[in-house]
Amino acid sequence: MAYTPNDFKNDVLKEIEKGYAPVRIAEFAQGIYEELDVDSSTEFFYRIQGVMMMEMGPEFVMTETQLRNYLDKIVEDLSED
């Protein structure tokens, strides 16, 4: 079964439940990306990369609320009907 945007959201939410640490969550998202070997030309990759970027510096960090909203938006935008 293919890894879906909803799977990504659920996995990241589980990581958030361990405590909100943007760099750790970014590294977690990168691990998912590397495990899946996601096609870098897909919108899903770009959205995962948005989470991965939080480790690049404070200007890329999302608050927990922003990240939760971002994850909801990924599912909303990319889920197949």
C-alpha positions as CSV (number, residue, x, y, z in Angstrom):
1,M,0.0,0.0,0.0
2,A,1.3,3.5,-0.9
3,Y,2.3,5.9,1.8
4,T,-0.3,8.7,1.7
5,P,-0.4,12.3,2.9
6,N,-2.7,11.2,5.7
7,D,-0.1,8.6,6.8
8,F,2.5,11.4,6.9
9,K,0.2,13.6,8.9
10,N,-0.5,10.8,11.4
11,D,3.1,9.9,11.8
12,V,4.2,13.5,12.4
13,L,1.4,14.0,14.9
14,K,2.6,11.0,16.8
15,E,6.1,12.6,16.8
16,I,4.6,15.9,18.1
17,E,3.0,14.0,20.9
18,K,6.5,13.2,22.2
19,G,7.0,17.0,22.7
20,Y,7.2,19.8,20.2
21,A,10.8,20.1,19.1
22,P,10.9,21.5,15.5
23,V,14.4,20.2,14.7
24,R,13.6,16.7,15.9
25,I,10.3,16.7,13.9
26,A,12.2,18.0,10.8
27,E,14.7,15.2,11.1
28,F,11.8,12.7,11.5
29,A,10.2,14.0,8.3
30,Q,13.6,13.6,6.5
31,G,13.8,10.0,7.7
32,I,10.3,9.3,6.2
33,Y,11.4,11.0,3.0
34,E,14.6,8.9,2.8
35,E,12.8,5.6,3.7
36,L,10.1,6.2,1.0
37,D,12.4,7.4,-1.7
38,V,9.7,9.9,-2.6
39,D,9.9,11.2,-6.1
40,S,11.3,14.7,-5.8
41,S,9.2,16.0,-8.6
42,T,5.9,15.4,-6.7
43,E,3.8,17.9,-4.7
44,F,3.9,15.4,-1.8
45,F,7.8,15.7,-1.8
46,Y,7.5,19.5,-1.7
47,R,5.1,19.3,1.2
48,I,7.4,16.9,3.2
49,Q,10.3,19.2,2.4
50,G,8.3,22.0,4.0
51,V,8.5,20.1,7.3
52,M,12.1,19.1,6.8
53,M,13.1,22.8,6.3
54,M,12.4,23.5,10.0
55,E,15.9,22.4,10.8
56,M,17.4,25.0,8.5
57,G,17.0,27.9,10.9
58,P,14.5,29.9,12.9
59,E,13.1,31.6,9.8
60,F,11.8,28.2,8.7
61,V,10.3,27.0,12.0
62,M,6.6,26.6,12.3
63,T,4.8,26.8,15.6
64,E,3.0,23.7,16.7
65,T,-0.3,25.2,15.6
66,Q,1.1,26.2,12.2
67,L,2.5,22.7,11.7
68,R,-0.8,21.0,12.6
69,N,-2.6,23.3,10.1
70,Y,0.1,22.6,7.5
71,L,-0.5,18.9,7.9
72,D,-4.2,19.3,7.6
73,K,-3.7,21.3,4.4
74,I,-1.4,18.6,3.0
75,V,-4.2,16.1,3.4
76,E,-6.9,18.4,2.1
77,D,-4.9,19.4,-1.0
78,L,-3.4,16.0,-1.9
79,S,-5.9,13.4,-0.8
80,E,-7.4,11.6,-3.7
81,D,-11.2,11.7,-3.9
